[in-house]
């Protein structure tokens, strides 16, 4: 059984300009102990999707099953029972921590809400600090006394306080210096190996996602346009949008960077208030044809576990595979 199963999820918001469809008919599963990567440029609905999974924004329609229970109809009391199973690490470690509280209080807040005793909380906070690579006496210090990477470790410790089965990581390293990103990514991997926790890892940085993910989904304008095993998509992307994302990813070897074929997108991301007819990507797609304006392509199966929302077989147009920078996460 899947740890979390999302089916036909839609999230929309009323605005003065009309109805904004932020998440449109999204379905996926996360298995216990795996990492599912989620990529797409700003405005594609990644963060809205992550907040919907925690019921932090209202769901318009669809199902979100956590260990077989659909939490969409749940009220506040029922959600309080479910939320320890799913926690979140937000993008900004500076804005995620209340500067007026000591680190020990911040990490212990979920435990206090869950009814733990004072001594139990103190012992658990010390254990969590050690798990994320911080000294026990860090509990007595304030967030401003730590670097950005250390603050994100505090945020991770707080997310793990109640031993969740899934942690949603919303751009967890994008606000950090490049020099500490690899350290935090390695911490996520180590915690997963030790604790068996599953991750939904959201990022616009494809090199990060490729290094941590077992499977990958690519979103564009609220919809999934490609999914499959991360290694398969990285080696042979099928959708023109995925091809463009991979072609734009930095390559550490200048010679390989010059040799690989570029796929440059034209124009800007369309407004979700007025999405294009048919395939939402057609206004920027170099392979667009008349059928793309008339019919919205469903996700269809390719070889293996890979699925793509495109009417045509464009795999031959994919950029040449580029080795990932394995040294970035050592």
C-alpha positions as CSV (number, residue, x, y, z in Angstrom):
1,X,0.0,0.0,0.0
2,X,1.2,3.5,-0.8
3,X,2.1,5.8,2.0
4,X,0.3,8.7,0.3
5,X,-1.9,8.4,-2.7
6,X,-3.2,11.5,-4.6
7,X,-5.9,11.1,-7.1
8,X,-7.4,13.7,-9.5
9,X,-6.4,16.6,-7.2
10,X,-7.5,20.1,-8.1
11,X,-6.9,23.3,-6.2
12,X,-8.3,26.6,-7.5
13,X,-8.7,30.1,-6.1
14,X,-11.2,32.9,-6.7
15,X,-9.5,36.1,-7.8
16,X,-10.8,39.5,-9.0
17,X,-9.6,38.5,-12.5
18,X,-11.4,35.1,-12.4
19,X,-10.8,31.5,-11.3
20,X,-7.1,30.5,-10.9
21,X,-6.5,26.8,-11.4
22,X,-3.3,26.2,-9.4
23,X,-3.3,22.4,-9.4
24,X,-5.2,20.6,-12.2
25,X,-6.0,16.9,-12.1
26,X,-2.8,15.7,-10.4
27,X,-2.4,12.0,-9.4
28,X,0.7,10.3,-7.9
29,X,1.8,7.9,-5.1
30,X,4.7,8.0,-2.7
31,X,5.8,4.6,-1.3
32,X,7.2,4.2,2.2
33,X,10.9,5.1,2.4
34,X,11.2,6.5,-1.2
35,X,12.0,10.0,-2.5
36,X,9.7,11.4,-5.1
37,X,11.1,14.5,-6.8
38,X,8.9,17.3,-8.1
39,X,10.2,19.9,-10.5
40,X,9.0,22.8,-12.5
41,X,9.5,26.5,-12.9
42,X,8.0,29.1,-10.6
43,X,4.2,29.3,-11.0
44,X,3.7,25.7,-12.0
45,X,1.8,24.8,-8.8
46,X,4.5,22.9,-6.8
47,X,4.2,24.8,-3.6
48,X,0.4,24.9,-3.8
49,X,0.4,21.2,-4.2
50,X,2.6,20.7,-1.2
51,X,0.4,22.9,1.0
52,X,-2.7,21.0,-0.3
53,X,-1.2,17.7,0.9
54,X,-1.1,19.2,4.4
55,X,-4.5,20.8,4.0
56,X,-3.0,24.2,4.5
57,X,-5.0,25.4,1.5
58,X,-8.5,24.2,0.6
59,X,-8.8,21.4,-1.9
60,X,-11.3,22.0,-4.7
61,X,-11.8,18.3,-5.6
62,X,-10.0,15.0,-5.6
63,X,-8.6,12.6,-3.0
64,X,-5.5,12.7,-0.7
65,X,-5.1,9.3,1.0
66,X,-2.6,8.8,3.8
67,X,-2.2,5.2,4.6
68,X,-5.6,4.5,3.0
69,X,-7.5,7.4,4.7
70,X,-8.9,10.2,2.5
71,X,-8.1,13.4,4.5
72,X,-9.9,15.8,2.1
73,X,-13.1,15.7,4.1
74,X,-11.3,15.9,7.5
75,X,-12.0,18.7,10.0
76,X,-9.5,20.2,12.4
77,X,-9.7,17.5,15.0
78,X,-9.2,14.6,12.5
79,X,-6.3,16.5,10.8
80,X,-4.6,16.9,14.2
81,X,-4.5,13.1,14.3
82,X,-3.1,12.7,10.8
83,X,-0.5,15.6,10.7
84,X,2.2,13.9,12.8
85,X,2.5,11.4,9.9
86,X,3.3,14.2,7.4
87,X,5.5,17.1,8.1
88,X,7.1,19.9,6.1
89,X,10.5,21.6,5.7
90,X,10.0,25.0,4.2
91,X,12.2,26.9,1.8
92,X,13.3,29.7,4.0
93,X,15.1,28.7,7.3
94,X,15.2,32.4,8.3
95,X,11.4,32.8,8.2
96,X,10.6,29.4,9.5
97,X,11.9,29.9,13.0
98,X,10.5,32.4,15.6
99,X,13.5,34.5,16.6
100,X,12.1,35.1,20.1
101,X,12.3,31.4,21.1
102,X,15.3,29.2,21.8
103,X,16.0,26.3,19.5
104,X,15.0,23.8,22.1
105,X,11.5,25.4,22.4
106,X,11.1,25.5,18.6
107,X,12.0,21.9,18.1
108,X,9.9,20.8,21.1
109,X,6.7,22.6,20.1
110,X,5.2,19.7,18.1
111,X,5.9,17.4,21.1
112,X,4.3,19.8,23.5
113,X,1.2,20.0,21.3
114,X,1.1,16.2,21.2
115,X,1.1,16.1,25.0
116,X,4.6,15.0,25.8
117,X,6.0,15.7,29.3
118,X,8.7,18.3,29.9
119,X,11.5,15.8,30.6
120,X,10.5,13.7,27.6
121,X,10.6,16.8,25.4
122,X,14.1,17.7,26.6
123,X,15.5,14.2,25.9
124,X,13.9,14.0,22.5
125,X,15.2,17.5,21.5
126,X,18.7,16.4,22.5
127,X,18.3,13.3,20.4
128,X,17.0,15.2,17.4
129,X,19.9,17.8,17.6
130,X,22.4,15.0,17.5
131,X,20.6,13.3,14.5
132,X,20.9,16.5,12.4
133,X,24.5,17.1,13.4
134,X,24.1,19.9,16.0
135,X,25.4,19.9,19.6
136,X,23.0,19.3,22.5
137,X,23.7,22.8,23.9
138,X,22.3,24.3,20.7
139,X,18.9,23.9,22.4
140,X,19.7,26.9,24.6
141,X,20.6,29.3,21.7
142,X,18.5,31.5,19.5
143,X,18.1,31.1,15.7
144,X,20.1,34.3,14.9
145,X,23.1,32.6,16.5
146,X,23.2,30.0,13.7
147,X,24.2,30.1,10.0
148,X,21.7,29.4,7.3
149,X,22.7,25.7,7.0
150,X,22.5,25.2,10.7
151,X,19.0,26.9,10.9
152,X,17.8,24.5,8.2
153,X,19.1,21.6,10.3
154,X,17.0,23.0,13.2
155,X,14.0,23.1,10.9
156,X,14.6,19.5,9.8
157,X,14.9,18.4,13.5
158,X,11.5,20.0,14.2
159,X,9.9,18.3,11.2
160,X,11.2,14.9,12.5
161,X,10.1,15.4,16.1
162,X,7.0,13.2,15.9
163,X,8.7,10.6,13.7
164,X,6.7,11.4,10.5
165,X,6.5,8.8,7.7
166,X,6.6,11.5,5.0
167,X,8.5,14.8,5.0
168,X,7.5,17.4,2.3
169,X,10.7,19.4,1.4
170,X,9.7,22.6,-0.4
171,X,12.9,24.0,-2.0
172,X,14.8,23.0,1.2
173,X,18.3,24.1,-0.1
174,X,17.5,27.0,-2.5
175,X,18.0,29.7,0.2
176,X,21.4,28.2,1.2
177,X,24.9,29.0,0.1
178,X,26.1,26.6,-2.6
179,X,28.9,25.5,-0.2
180,X,26.4,24.1,2.3
181,X,23.8,22.7,0.0
182,X,25.6,19.4,-0.5
183,X,25.9,19.0,3.3
184,X,22.2,19.4,3.8
185,X,21.3,17.1,0.9
186,X,23.6,14.5,2.4
187,X,21.9,14.9,5.8
188,X,18.5,14.2,4.1
189,X,19.9,11.0,2.6
190,X,21.5,9.9,5.9
191,X,18.3,10.5,7.8
192,X,16.3,8.5,5.2
193,X,18.7,5.6,5.5
194,X,18.5,5.6,9.3
195,X,14.9,6.4,9.9
196,X,13.2,5.1,6.7
197,X,11.3,8.3,6.2
198,X,9.8,9.1,2.7
199,X,10.3,12.5,1.0
200,X,8.4,14.6,-1.5
201,X,11.4,16.7,-2.6
202,X,10.4,19.9,-4.4
203,X,13.0,21.9,-6.3
204,X,13.7,23.9,-9.4
205,X,17.3,22.7,-9.3
206,X,17.4,19.5,-11.4
207,X,20.8,18.5,-10.3
208,X,19.6,18.4,-6.7
209,X,16.5,16.4,-7.5
210,X,18.4,14.0,-9.7
211,X,20.8,13.2,-6.9
212,X,18.2,12.5,-4.2
213,X,15.1,11.1,-6.1
214,X,14.0,7.6,-6.8
215,X,11.2,8.8,-9.1
216,X,10.4,12.2,-10.6
217,X,7.3,14.1,-11.7
218,X,7.5,17.3,-13.8
219,X,4.8,19.9,-13.6
220,X,3.8,22.7,-16.0
221,X,1.0,25.1,-15.3
222,X,-0.6,22.9,-12.6
223,X,-0.5,19.6,-14.5
224,X,1.9,16.7,-14.5
225,X,3.5,16.5,-18.0
226,X,6.0,13.7,-17.3
227,X,6.7,11.1,-14.6
228,X,8.9,8.1,-14.1
229,X,12.1,6.8,-12.6
230,X,14.5,9.7,-12.1
231,X,17.4,7.9,-13.9
232,X,15.2,7.2,-16.9
233,X,13.9,10.8,-17.3
234,X,17.4,12.2,-16.7
235,X,18.9,9.8,-19.4
236,X,16.1,10.2,-21.9
237,X,13.5,12.9,-21.3
238,X,10.4,12.5,-23.5
239,X,8.5,15.8,-23.1
240,X,9.9,18.9,-24.8
241,X,9.5,20.9,-21.6
242,X,11.6,18.3,-19.6
243,X,14.1,18.3,-22.4
244,X,14.4,22.1,-22.1
245,X,14.8,21.9,-18.3
246,X,17.6,19.4,-18.5
247,X,19.3,21.3,-21.4
248,X,19.3,24.4,-19.2
249,X,20.9,22.6,-16.1
250,X,24.5,23.6,-15.4
251,X,27.2,21.2,-16.5
252,X,30.5,21.1,-14.5
253,X,32.5,20.1,-17.6
254,X,32.8,23.1,-20.1
255,X,33.6,20.6,-23.0
256,X,30.4,18.7,-22.4
257,X,28.5,21.9,-22.0
258,X,29.6,23.0,-25.5
259,X,28.8,19.7,-27.1
260,X,25.3,19.2,-25.8
261,X,22.3,20.3,-27.8
262,X,20.3,23.2,-26.4
263,X,16.5,23.5,-26.5
264,X,15.6,27.1,-25.9
265,X,12.1,28.0,-24.9
266,X,10.4,31.1,-26.3
267,X,8.0,33.3,-24.4
268,X,6.9,33.3,-20.8
269,X,4.8,30.9,-18.7
270,X,1.1,31.5,-19.5
271,X,-1.2,32.8,-16.8
272,X,-3.1,30.1,-15.0
273,X,-6.0,32.5,-15.1
274,X,-6.2,32.1,-18.9
275,X,-4.3,28.9,-19.8
276,X,-3.9,28.0,-23.5
277,X,-6.4,25.5,-25.0
278,X,-5.3,21.9,-25.6
279,X,-1.8,21.4,-24.4
280,X,-0.8,24.2,-22.0
281,X,2.8,24.0,-23.2
282,X,2.0,24.5,-26.9
283,X,2.6,28.3,-26.9
284,X,6.3,27.7,-26.0
285,X,6.9,24.3,-27.6
286,X,9.2,24.1,-30.6
287,X,7.4,21.0,-31.7
288,X,3.8,22.3,-31.5
289,X,1.4,21.2,-34.2
290,X,-2.3,22.0,-34.9
291,X,-3.6,19.1,-32.8
292,X,-1.9,20.5,-29.7
293,X,-4.3,23.5,-29.7
294,X,-7.4,21.3,-30.0
295,X,-6.8,18.4,-27.6
296,X,-5.2,18.2,-24.2
297,X,-2.9,15.2,-24.1
298,X,-3.4,12.7,-21.3
299,X,-0.5,11.1,-19.5
300,X,0.4,8.0,-21.6
301,X,2.7,5.2,-20.8
302,X,6.1,4.9,-22.5
303,X,8.6,2.1,-21.8
304,X,9.1,1.1,-18.2
305,X,7.5,3.4,-15.6
306,X,7.8,6.5,-17.7
307,X,4.7,8.5,-18.7
308,X,4.4,11.6,-20.7
309,X,1.6,14.1,-21.6
310,X,2.4,14.6,-25.3
311,X,0.5,13.6,-28.4
312,X,3.8,12.7,-30.3
313,X,6.9,10.6,-29.8
314,X,9.6,13.3,-29.4
315,X,12.1,11.2,-27.6
316,X,14.5,11.4,-30.6
317,X,14.6,15.2,-30.1
318,X,15.9,14.9,-26.5
319,X,19.2,16.5,-25.7
320,X,22.3,14.3,-25.5
321,X,22.6,12.8,-22.0
322,X,24.9,14.6,-19.7
323,X,26.6,13.0,-16.7
324,X,25.4,14.3,-13.4
325,X,27.8,16.0,-11.1
326,X,28.1,13.2,-8.5
327,X,30.8,15.1,-6.7
328,X,28.3,17.7,-5.7
329,X,26.8,15.4,-3.0
330,X,29.8,13.5,-1.6
